Amino acid sequence: MANNNTIRNAFKMKLKPGFEAEYKKRHDEIWPELESLLSETGIQDYSIFLDEETLILFAVQKISADFDESFLPNHPIVKKWWAYMGDIMDTNPDNSPISIPLKEVFHLD
């Protein structure tokens, strides 16, 4: 459990080969409406890291204790973003990124 009634959440995704620069570019230009939506739904301190050897994307974020994980996948802005990103990532049939939750085994504040 993190401070301010938030929970640390981490997961991994996979980038397709050759799209490292494009992935970074698209996130550097994240849509303001998506950024606002994430913040409004309780996501903060969100970072994504790339392992350049394996193309694994490691994401870590803080989510509010009352975060509704079923809300975002059904939101039109998120669906549009997934469609936009679907050509450069491993995805499910609905364009959502294949996302594998990670278990926290150590934390130091």
KAMO-V226724 format. One line per field, one symbol per residue. burial: # if it has 24 or more other ideal C-beta (glycine too) atoms within 12 Angstrom, else .. A space follows every 50 residues. Layout:
BEGIN
burial=???
END
This chain:
BEGIN
burial=......#########.......#...#......#...#..####.#.#.# .....#########.......#....##..##.##..###......#.#. .........
END
